[in-house]
């Protein structure tokens, strides 16, 4: 059984925002909302500071608290581990937004369609009153393509694949490099890994 995950190389990431633009375009995410974003952190003193740039998104946790609190099972985990939102079932209670310790969800306070420049008739645009999040571009996965953010990354800082396949690129990167996961002590078992 496949277990989808992503490795993000924080050294290769230059903060160009190509992944964010690709995600917004592919998933028709309206202005003012993001399913992935770039974080810049500066640590250290003036003479010895370091800047870390990293791309963040839903962590597609093995133990997703967002799915556990959804009263209508609109948020659920597929067999391959991807955490998905069924926008037709979502009642807008936002329990999942509160339960997510990574800030990976947003809520459509208004109808997003008027704020989308080019509506793709093949992609179901969400409505007012539902939650948005990264889905690893589930439509693209069904077509055998990688997530849009991965395809758009010119620096090859984003690598996507099957974590259960010992010969996959993601597994090789994790074997050969030191990696961390966000907030590992929470028990969510996030499947987004950062090479540092």
C-alpha positions in Angstrom: 0.0 0.0 0.0 1.3 3.4 -1.0 1.8 6.1 1.7 2.1 9.5 0.0 4.5 12.1 1.4 6.8 15.0 0.6 10.4 15.9 1.3 11.2 19.6 1.2 14.8 20.6 0.9 15.2 23.9 2.9 18.6 24.5 1.4 17.4 24.3 -2.2 14.2 26.4 -1.5 14.9 30.0 -2.5 11.4 31.3 -1.7 10.5 32.1 -5.3 6.8 31.4 -4.7 6.5 29.3 -7.9 4.9 26.5 -5.8 2.4 28.9 -4.3 1.4 30.3 -7.8 1.1 26.8 -9.3 -1.1 25.6 -6.4 -3.4 28.7 -6.6 -3.7 28.3 -10.4 -4.2 24.5 -10.4 -6.7 24.5 -7.6 -8.4 27.8 -8.4 -7.6 29.2 -4.9 -9.0 32.7 -4.7 -7.0 35.8 -3.9 -6.2 36.2 -0.2 -6.1 32.4 0.4 -3.3 29.9 0.1 -3.1 26.1 0.3 0.7 26.4 0.6 3.0 29.3 1.5 6.6 30.3 2.0 8.0 30.9 5.5 11.2 32.9 6.1 12.8 32.7 9.6 15.8 34.6 10.7 17.8 33.3 13.7 21.0 34.5 15.4 22.6 37.8 16.1 23.6 40.5 13.5 27.0 39.1 12.8 26.0 35.5 12.8 22.4 35.3 11.6 20.9 32.5 9.5 17.9 32.6 7.3 15.8 29.6 6.7 13.3 29.5 3.8 10.7 26.7 3.6 7.6 25.8 1.8 4.7 24.8 4.1 1.3 23.1 3.5 -1.0 20.5 5.0 1.1 17.8 6.6 -1.2 14.9 5.6 -0.7 13.4 9.0 -0.9 9.7 9.7 -3.0 10.6 12.8 -4.9 13.7 11.5 -6.8 15.6 14.3 -8.8 17.5 11.6 -10.4 14.2 10.4 -11.1 13.1 14.0 -13.1 16.2 14.9 -15.2 16.5 11.7 -18.8 15.7 12.7 -19.9 14.8 9.1 -16.7 13.0 7.8 -16.1 15.8 5.2 -12.4 15.6 6.1 -11.1 12.0 5.8 -7.9 10.2 5.1 -7.6 8.1 2.0 -5.9 4.7 2.0 -2.7 6.3 0.5 -2.6 8.7 3.5 -3.7 11.9 1.7 -6.1 13.9 3.9 -8.9 15.2 1.8 -12.0 17.6 2.2 -15.2 16.6 0.5 -16.6 20.1 -0.1 -20.1 18.7 -0.8 -20.2 17.3 2.8 -18.5 20.2 4.6 -21.0 22.1 6.8 -18.6 24.9 7.6 -18.3 24.3 11.4 -14.5 24.9 11.2 -13.7 22.3 13.9 -11.0 21.1 11.5 -9.5 24.6 11.3 -9.2 24.7 15.1 -7.9 21.1 15.4 -5.1 21.5 12.8 -1.9 22.4 14.8 -0.2 23.6 11.6 -2.5 26.3 10.5 -3.0 24.5 7.2 -6.7 25.3 6.6 -8.6 28.3 5.5 -12.4 29.0 5.3 -14.3 30.5 2.4 -16.1 33.4 4.1 -17.4 34.5 0.7 -18.0 32.8 -2.7 -14.5 32.4 -4.2 -15.7 32.3 -7.8 -15.8 36.1 -8.5 -12.2 36.3 -7.3 -10.8 33.6 -9.7 -9.5 35.0 -12.9 -9.8 31.9 -15.1 -12.3 29.3 -13.9 -11.4 25.8 -15.1 -14.6 24.1 -16.0 -13.0 20.7 -15.3 -12.3 21.6 -11.7 -15.1 21.9 -9.1 -14.8 25.4 -7.6 -15.7 25.4 -3.9 -18.4 27.6 -2.5 -18.9 30.0 0.4 -18.9 28.3 3.8 -16.4 25.4 3.2 -12.9 24.7 4.2 -9.9 24.7 1.9 -6.6 22.9 2.2 -3.8 21.1 0.3 -5.0 17.8 -1.2 -1.7 16.9 -2.9 -3.6 17.9 -6.0 -5.8 14.8 -5.9 -7.1 15.5 -9.4 -3.6 15.4 -10.8 -2.7 12.3 -8.8 -5.7 10.5 -10.4 -4.1 11.4 -13.8 -0.7 10.0 -12.7 0.8 13.5 -12.3 2.7 15.0 -9.3 1.2 17.8 -7.3 1.4 21.2 -9.1 3.8 22.6 -6.6 6.3 19.8 -7.1 6.1 20.2 -10.9 6.6 24.0 -10.7 9.6 23.9 -8.4 12.7 24.8 -10.6 15.1 24.2 -7.7 13.8 20.6 -7.2 13.3 21.5 -3.5 10.0 19.6 -3.4 10.0 15.9 -3.9 6.8 13.8 -3.7 6.3 10.1 -3.7 5.5 6.9 -1.9 7.1 6.7 1.5 6.5 3.0 1.7 8.6 2.3 -1.4 12.2 1.9 -0.3 13.4 2.7 -3.8 11.4 6.0 -4.2 13.2 9.3 -4.3 11.5 10.5 -1.1 12.7 7.4 0.8 16.3 7.7 -0.6 16.4 11.4 0.4 15.3 10.5 3.9 17.9 7.8 4.2 20.7 10.0 3.0 19.9 13.3 4.8 19.0 14.6 8.2 15.3 15.5 8.3 12.8 17.0 10.7 9.0 17.1 10.8 6.9 20.0 12.2 5.7 19.6 15.8 6.5 15.9 16.1 5.6 15.8 19.8 1.9 16.2 19.1 1.5 12.7 17.9 0.0 13.6 14.5 2.8 11.8 12.6 3.1 14.4 9.8 4.3 13.1 6.4 6.0 16.3 5.2 9.7 16.1 5.9 12.2 19.0 5.9 15.8 18.4 5.0 17.9 20.8 7.1 
